[in-house]
């Protein structure tokens, strides 16, 4: 594909509409949730994790990534990048606290 992905993703929002792409994002997130659940269940059974489970998680991650980028286009790049940085900063603070014994380290 020769077109930059940003143009393709913005065109998808224009062609299919915001409402449709929001619904599609919800569906893709649900599919990722299902793939991750299957992977976690297989972790509890030795020998159950196979290439298909891993490939399915990766495929659903790619779908969610594409849809999330469309949501950023819909809801605004500047707000998203500012909020994401706030969240990364908060995570950094939690990591620093957990390395000093102040938190359990499982929260992000």
Phi and psi restraints in degrees (value plus and minus 20) as a CYANA .aco file:
   2 UNK   PHI    -107.4   -67.4
   2 UNK   PSI     -46.9    -6.9
   3 UNK   PHI     -93.0   -53.0
   3 UNK   PSI     121.7   161.7
   4 UNK   PHI     -80.5   -40.5
   4 UNK   PSI     123.3   163.3
   5 UNK   PHI     -79.7   -39.7
   5 UNK   PSI     -52.6   -12.6
   6 UNK   PHI     -78.5   -38.5
   6 UNK   PSI     -63.2   -23.2
   7 UNK   PHI     -86.1   -46.1
   7 UNK   PSI     -63.2   -23.2
   8 UNK   PHI     -81.0   -41.0
   8 UNK   PSI     -65.8   -25.8
   9 UNK   PHI     -86.9   -46.9
   9 UNK   PSI     -60.4   -20.4
  10 UNK   PHI     -86.2   -46.2
  10 UNK   PSI     -58.4   -18.4
  11 UNK   PHI     -84.0   -44.0
  11 UNK   PSI     -58.3   -18.3
  12 UNK   PHI     -80.7   -40.7
  12 UNK   PSI     -63.1   -23.1
  13 UNK   PHI     -83.6   -43.6
  13 UNK   PSI     -63.2   -23.2
  14 UNK   PHI     -84.7   -44.7
  14 UNK   PSI     -64.2   -24.2
  15 UNK   PHI     -92.3   -52.3
  15 UNK   PSI     -66.9   -26.9
  16 UNK   PHI    -110.3   -70.3
  16 UNK   PSI     -40.2    -0.2
  17 UNK   PHI      74.0   114.0
  17 UNK   PSI     132.4   172.4
  18 UNK   PHI     -81.0   -41.0
  18 UNK   PSI     -68.1   -28.1
  19 UNK   PHI     -78.0   -38.0
  19 UNK   PSI     -66.5   -26.5
  20 UNK   PHI     -81.5   -41.5
  20 UNK   PSI     -61.4   -21.4
  21 UNK   PHI     -93.8   -53.8
  21 UNK   PSI     -50.1   -10.1
  22 UNK   PHI     -86.0   -46.0
  22 UNK   PSI     -65.0   -25.0
  23 UNK   PHI     -80.3   -40.3
  23 UNK   PSI     -64.4   -24.4
  24 UNK   PHI     -81.3   -41.3
  24 UNK   PSI     -57.6   -17.6
  25 UNK   PHI     -82.6   -42.6
  25 UNK   PSI     -63.6   -23.6
  26 UNK   PHI     -79.7   -39.7
  26 UNK   PSI     -65.0   -25.0
  27 UNK   PHI     -82.5   -42.5
  27 UNK   PSI     -64.3   -24.3
  28 UNK   PHI     -86.1   -46.1
  28 UNK   PSI     -57.3   -17.3
  29 UNK   PHI     -83.2   -43.2
  29 UNK   PSI     -59.2   -19.2
  30 UNK   PHI     -84.9   -44.9
  30 UNK   PSI     -59.1   -19.1
  31 UNK   PHI     -86.4   -46.4
  31 UNK   PSI     -57.7   -17.7
  32 UNK   PHI     -85.8   -45.8
  32 UNK   PSI     -62.4   -22.4
  33 UNK   PHI     -78.0   -38.0
  33 UNK   PSI     -64.6   -24.6
  34 UNK   PHI     -84.0   -44.0
  34 UNK   PSI     -64.8   -24.8
  35 UNK   PHI     -82.2   -42.2
  35 UNK   PSI     -62.0   -22.0
  36 UNK   PHI     -86.6   -46.6
  36 UNK   PSI     -58.4   -18.4
  37 UNK   PHI     -81.8   -41.8
  37 UNK   PSI     -64.8   -24.8
  38 UNK   PHI     -82.1   -42.1
  38 UNK   PSI     -60.7   -20.7
  39 UNK   PHI     -82.5   -42.5
  39 UNK   PSI     -66.7   -26.7
  40 UNK   PHI     -83.2   -43.2
  40 UNK   PSI     -61.1   -21.1
  41 UNK   PHI     -81.4   -41.4
  41 UNK   PSI     -60.2   -20.2
  42 UNK   PHI     -87.7   -47.7
  42 UNK   PSI     -48.7    -8.7
  43 UNK   PHI     -82.0   -42.0
  43 UNK   PSI     -48.3    -8.3
  44 UNK   PHI     -99.1   -59.1
  44 UNK   PSI     -29.7    10.3
  45 UNK   PHI    -140.4  -100.4
  45 UNK   PSI      88.9   128.9
  46 UNK   PHI     -72.5   -32.5
  46 UNK   PSI     114.2   154.2
  47 UNK   PHI      61.9   101.9
  47 UNK   PSI     -19.7    20.3
  48 UNK   PHI    -106.9   -66.9
  48 UNK   PSI     -42.5    -2.5
  49 UNK   PHI     -96.0   -56.0
  49 UNK   PSI     100.9   140.9
  50 UNK   PHI    -144.0  -104.0
  50 UNK   PSI     156.3   196.3
  51 UNK   PHI     -80.0   -40.0
  51 UNK   PSI     -57.1   -17.1
  52 UNK   PHI     -78.8   -38.8
  52 UNK   PSI     -65.1   -25.1
  53 UNK   PHI     -81.6   -41.6
  53 UNK   PSI     -63.1   -23.1
  54 UNK   PHI     -86.8   -46.8
  54 UNK   PSI     -65.9   -25.9
  55 UNK   PHI     -81.6   -41.6
  55 UNK   PSI     -57.0   -17.0
  56 UNK   PHI     -85.1   -45.1
  56 UNK   PSI     -62.8   -22.8
  57 UNK   PHI     -81.8   -41.8
  57 UNK   PSI     -65.5   -25.5
  58 UNK   PHI     -82.7   -42.7
  58 UNK   PSI     -62.8   -22.8
  59 UNK   PHI     -81.7   -41.7
  59 UNK   PSI     -64.8   -24.8
  60 UNK   PHI     -88.8   -48.8
  60 UNK   PSI     -54.7   -14.7
  61 UNK   PHI     -80.6   -40.6
  61 UNK   PSI     -62.2   -22.2
  62 UNK   PHI     -82.9   -42.9
  62 UNK   PSI     -64.2   -24.2
  63 UNK   PHI     -80.8   -40.8
  63 UNK   PSI     -65.8   -25.8
  64 UNK   PHI     -84.8   -44.8
  64 UNK   PSI     -58.6   -18.6
  65 UNK   PHI     -80.9   -40.9
  65 UNK   PSI     -64.7   -24.7
  66 UNK   PHI     -81.8   -41.8
  66 UNK   PSI     -65.8   -25.8
  67 UNK   PHI     -89.0   -49.0
  67 UNK   PSI     -56.2   -16.2
  68 UNK   PHI     -84.0   -44.0
  68 UNK   PSI     -59.0   -19.0
  69 UNK   PHI     -83.5   -43.5
  69 UNK   PSI     -54.6   -14.6
  70 UNK   PHI     -88.1   -48.1
  70 UNK   PSI     -56.0   -16.0
  71 UNK   PHI     -85.8   -45.8
  71 UNK   PSI     -57.2   -17.2
  72 UNK   PHI     -81.1   -41.1
  72 UNK   PSI     -62.0   -22.0
  73 UNK   PHI     -81.6   -41.6
  73 UNK   PSI     -63.2   -23.2
  74 UNK   PHI     -87.6   -47.6
  74 UNK   PSI     -66.2   -26.2
  75 UNK   PHI    -113.6   -73.6
  75 UNK   PSI     -27.7    12.3
  76 UNK   PHI      91.6   131.6
  76 UNK   PSI     102.2   142.2
  77 UNK   PHI     -84.4   -44.4
  77 UNK   PSI     -68.0   -28.0
  78 UNK   PHI     -83.1   -43.1
  78 UNK   PSI     -65.0   -25.0
  79 UNK   PHI     -81.2   -41.2
  79 UNK   PSI     -62.3   -22.3
  80 UNK   PHI     -82.6   -42.6
  80 UNK   PSI     -71.6   -31.6
  81 UNK   PHI     -85.9   -45.9
  81 UNK   PSI     -53.8   -13.8
  82 UNK   PHI     -86.2   -46.2
  82 UNK   PSI     -67.6   -27.6
  83 UNK   PHI     -85.7   -45.7
  83 UNK   PSI     -59.6   -19.6
  84 UNK   PHI     -82.2   -42.2
  84 UNK   PSI     -61.4   -21.4
  85 UNK   PHI     -84.5   -44.5
  85 UNK   PSI     -58.3   -18.3
  86 UNK   PHI     -78.9   -38.9
  86 UNK   PSI     -62.5   -22.5
  87 UNK   PHI     -87.4   -47.4
  87 UNK   PSI     -59.7   -19.7
  88 UNK   PHI     -85.1   -45.1
  88 UNK   PSI     -61.9   -21.9
  89 UNK   PHI     -81.6   -41.6
  89 UNK   PSI     -61.3   -21.3
  90 UNK   PHI     -83.6   -43.6
  90 UNK   PSI     -62.6   -22.6
  91 UNK   PHI     -81.6   -41.6
  91 UNK   PSI     -61.7   -21.7
  92 UNK   PHI     -80.1   -40.1
  92 UNK   PSI     -62.0   -22.0
  93 UNK   PHI     -82.3   -42.3
  93 UNK   PSI     -64.4   -24.4
  94 UNK   PHI     -82.2   -42.2
  94 UNK   PSI     -61.6   -21.6
  95 UNK   PHI     -83.2   -43.2
  95 UNK   PSI     -61.0   -21.0
  96 UNK   PHI     -85.4   -45.4
  96 UNK   PSI     -58.5   -18.5
  97 UNK   PHI     -87.2   -47.2
  97 UNK   PSI     -61.6   -21.6
  98 UNK   PHI     -88.9   -48.9
  98 UNK   PSI     -51.7   -11.7
  99 UNK   PHI     -91.3   -51.3
  99 UNK   PSI     -38.4     1.6
 100 UNK   PHI    -119.7   -79.7
 100 UNK   PSI     -13.1    26.9
 101 UNK   PHI      65.0   105.0
 101 UNK   PSI      -7.8    32.2
 102 UNK   PHI    -109.8   -69.8
 102 UNK   PSI     -38.6     1.4
 103 UNK   PHI    -157.4  -117.4
 103 UNK   PSI     145.0   185.0
 104 UNK   PHI    -100.0   -60.0
 104 UNK   PSI     -32.9     7.1
 105 UNK   PHI      62.5   102.5
 105 UNK   PSI     -17.3    22.7
 106 UNK   PHI    -118.4   -78.4
 106 UNK   PSI     -13.4    26.6
 107 UNK   PHI    -128.6   -88.6
 107 UNK   PSI     116.9   156.9
